[in-house]
Amino acid sequence: MFPHVHMRGILRRCAMRKLICLLLAFCLLIPLTACAEGESAQVREGRKLLKEYLSKRGGDAALTEIHADVQRPDASHLAVSDFVKGTFRAGGETYEITGNVVTGEIYTSERVPEFADSIIRKLEELLGLDPDDCVGNCAVVDLYAPAWQEEKPEWPGESAYLGQVIPADLKDMDAYAAQAFSNGDIRLIIYLACRDTDIGPERWTEADIADWDGTDVTIMELEPGASLPAPEELTVSYRNGFIGDRLTLCDGRIEFRQGKTSGKPQTPAPDVTTETHKTPEEQIELLLEQTDVWYRGGSPAYYPAYLYYAVTDLNQNGRLEVISSEYRYDTNVSINRFFEIDETETRVVGMKYDLADVDETEIAPGLVNAAMPTLCFFRDGEYHYSIPTPGEPNENLEIEFFYMLSMNQQGEVSTELLAEKWVNNMTGTTSYLRGLEKIKQREYDGADLIRYEDCEVCECDWSWVLLLDGWDEQEFRNELTDSWERFVFDTLGTGK
């Protein structure tokens, strides 16, 4: 049995839900009478479109699932896009398929592996890398529809997500791969491992990748003469565990991280187990000295929203973090930014959040509204926190999104959606989803325990404070100290 099962009851009773909707059962967006009559007109038209394509494709292809796609045009409401999405079976394999019922365009995942291979070849050419000394994996190929606003918003939140698909009628794969790096509607995450290759920060300049849009490339320098890994081994876990030199090329930005095995001169990493760290009181003084880095004010420019702050050590490296969370009560959306004291313990720096700098706006789970205390799971040097959080308030539909907030000791932060809970107050029904898959309530309630089975389990609690404009330094010091003193991190055992 899981040793702290009563915690889950506390979390559930607190009824925390979500932040932002990317999926919604189409039935909830149309009158109930239409649901009773069967498929919507859009789904019927989409089914006809997709079946026509599969018929022309030939073979044993058969449509297995279809639904209308929903996109979020702004922060106030959901709307149906022009797309239908589904899956089909062919040759014993299952593929994604997406169709535009207005234009008739079809996208599938059938040729994505071929596209990924073309991406790697083109990337090696662009960066001047020797294919014999490099191996790559295009791990993510996400396609988004162009946004319908005049001014395109930051992808992907405002555009319909079409899936890991490419156009079905593609004639020139190499040409499509060549333009993909600068096509903001395509999100690429690529991992490259190279031997006998110097990837030092001076090898490429920002001008070389200035037109990249939505492309994130990690290049890892293997030891001289090392064997190349298989492409499928190059995943986010491989990257996070890589101890050699590593270079990230992303949207015109270059970031170099010197590895622990490099033969080049380097500053030894601090030993977090020693007593050389500044005390929490000294670190809070450093936060006070550098408020210009992390303090975003005490009240945002619009209502109903508030700026909260918390002092934590979520990655347990002995260096304090400060989280600022701009929380909107009307939409349950947070804009979260993460900062920490650096390894030299002389500066406060922004932490890396997903694929963008934390100084940029990042929509994320409503941390202020998350139930506390919460559970944390430790695996491979990374801490994963359970964050159930509510969606946008709606009297007819209650939504809870079960997020995980993850942080490693290198100052990288990420979020992952594990499951969703939908309560339709009009029909009195409750649905539990993992992606598009329906699951049982116990699978939802224990989504984190299932995902992180056999990990070290901890219990964590942190406290938010308001830091108002016009306060003097002592008032700031008191609130930051209070937040830190209420931070609790206890090891419970191992989840089963």
Sequence and secondary structure as in RCSB ss.txt:
>XXXX:A:sequence
MFPHVHMRGILRRCAMRKLICLLLAFCLLIPLTACAEGESAQVREGRKLLKEYLSKRGGDAALTEIHADVQRPDA
SHLAVSDFVKGTFRAGGETYEITGNVVTGEIYTSERVPEFADSIIRKLEELLGLDPDDCVGNCAVVDLYAPAWQE
EKPEWPGESAYLGQVIPADLKDMDAYAAQAFSNGDIRLIIYLACRDTDIGPERWTEADIADWDGTDVTIMELEPG
ASLPAPEELTVSYRNGFIGDRLTLCDGRIEFRQGKTSGKPQTPAPDVTTETHKTPEEQIELLLEQTDVWYRGGSP
AYYPAYLYYAVTDLNQNGRLEVISSEYRYDTNVSINRFFEIDETETRVVGMKYDLADVDETEIAPGLVNAAMPTL
CFFRDGEYHYSIPTPGEPNENLEIEFFYMLSMNQQGEVSTELLAEKWVNNMTGTTSYLRGLEKIKQREYDGADLI
RYEDCEVCECDWSWVLLLDGWDEQEFRNELTDSWERFVFDTLGTGK
>XXXX:A:secstr
  TTHHHHHHHHHTT   S  S   GGGGS HHHHHH S HHHHHHHHHHHHHHHHH TT EEEEEEEEEE  SS
S  EEEEEEEEEEEETTEEEEEEEETTT  EEESTTHHHHHHHHHHHHHHHHT  GGGEEEEEEEEEEE   SSS
S  STTTTS EEES EETT S HHHHHHHHTT TTEEEEEEEEESS    TTSS GGGGTT  SEEEEEEE  TT
     GGG SHHHHHH  S EEEEETTEEEEE  SS SS       TTSS S  HHHHHHHHHHTHHHH   SS 
SSSSEEEEEEEE TT SSS EEEEEEEETTTTEEEEEEEEE TTSS EEE EETTEETTS  EE  GGGS SSEE
EEEETTEEEEEEEEE S  SSEEEEEEEEEEEETTSEEEEEEEEEEEEETTTTEEEEEETTEE  HHHHHTHHHH
HTTTSEEEEEE   B   TT  HHHHHHHHHHHHHT EEEEEEE  
